Amino acid sequence: MEYQTILAQLPYSEPFLFVDELLSVSEEGVKGVYTFRSDAFFYEGHFKDNPVTPGVILTECMAQIGLVCLGIYLLEKEDLPKDASFALSSTEIDFYLPVFPNEKVMVISEKIYFRFKKLKCKVKMINSKEELIAKGVVSGMIIH
């Protein structure tokens, strides 16, 4: 499956799309990148005069790349209805470094399991210096 095909099937659009590019996808995991642009809506007021990307947005980025993109790839062989969507069912993320406006991050996801239309992955986010920003576990399911 082409990476652009996966991106085209994402159920998100601006301003809530947090995937710029997929670098690799396999049965076992996915790697992708996103740059948090300085004009993003969530920087206004978070925090005054020192904008920082909210943790919930970092979690969403990790879920979009690490769970939904991988899920689309894994479900290619399944005959899903066109109205199928993805629901995040749980997250457990630890944060280590902040992410500032115009910072590019990489999300690396490793499949723990995929069964009964439920996907669970270990995810981590690193910055351009390869420093760990966040890591944890996300899971989700296909609903229709």
N, C-alpha and C positions, 0 to 999 in steps of 0.2 A: 504494500500500500504506500502510495506517495505521501510525503509529509504534508504537502499542500492540501491533499484530499482530507486528511485528518483535521487540519486547521479549518477547512471549509465546513466541516460538520460540527464544530464547536457550537454549543447553544448560547453563546455570549456575543455581545457587540460592545463597541465603545459606548460609554466610558468604563465598562466593566469587563473588558477583555484584557487578560494579563499574560498573553502568550505572543511573542514576536516571531519566534522561529523554533523549530524542532531540529536538533542536531543528530539524534539517533533514536530509533524505536525498534524494539524486538519483543519477543514473547516474554522476556524477563524484566524489561524496564524501559525507561524513556529518559532522555536528556533534552532540555530546552532552555531558552533564554528569554528574558524580558528586561526592558529598560523602563524604569519608573520616571516618566517625563515630569519636568518641573511644573507644568501647567495642569497636572492632575487635580481633580476636584477635591480630593481628600487632604491635600496639603494646606488648604486654607483653614487656619485655626488649629492645626495639629503640628506643631506647637507654635505659639506666637514667636515670630522672628527667628525661628530655628526649626523649619519643617522636617518632620521625620515620618516615614511611612508607617501607618498603623499596623500592628501585629495581625489584625483580622484581614487586612489586605495582603500581607505576606502569606498568610495561611491560604487565602483564596488563590493566589498565584501558584503556590505549591500544589494545591488541589487541581487547578485547571491543567497544569502541565503534567504533574505526577500521577494523577488519577484519571481525569477525564480523557486526556489525549491517549493514554495507555489503554483505557477502556474502549475507546473507539477502535483502536488498532486490534485489540483482542476480540472484539465483537464483529469484526469484518466477516468472519466465517459463519456467524449466526444470522438467522433470518429475522431481524427485528423490525417491528412496524416503524414507519417514518415518523410517528409522533412519540417515539420513545425518548425519554429524557433521563438525566442523571441526578441523583440526590446524594449529597454528602451525608453519611450516617454517623461518622465520628472522626474526631481529630485529637491528637495529643502531640503538641508541638512545644519544644523548648527553644527560646530565643537567646542568642549570644551577642549579636552585634546589631546596631541600627542600620537602616537603609535610608539614604538621603536622596533628594531629587536628582535626577539624571544619572542615577547609579544603575549599572547593568548587573543582573544577577543570573545565575545558572541554577536550575532545579534538576536534581538527579533523583530518579525514583527507581526502586527495586521492588518487584512484585513479591509479596509474601504468599498470597493465594488468590485465585480467581475461580469461584465455583458458585453455582446457583445464582448467577448474574450479580454476585457481590465480589468486589475487588478490594483488596487490602494491600497497602504498599508502605515501605519505609521510604521516607523522603528526606532530602536535605537541600539546603539553599546555600550557595557560596557566592562570594563577590569576585571581582576581577583579580584580586590578589590571592584567590583560592582560600580565603579565610571563611570559616564556618559562620554563617549568619543564623541559621535555624536548622533543627532536625526533629524528626518525630515519625508518627504513623498517621496515615489518613485512610479512611475506608468509605466506600460508597456503593450504591446499588443502582441498577437500571429499573426505572419505573415506566409503565405505560398503561 
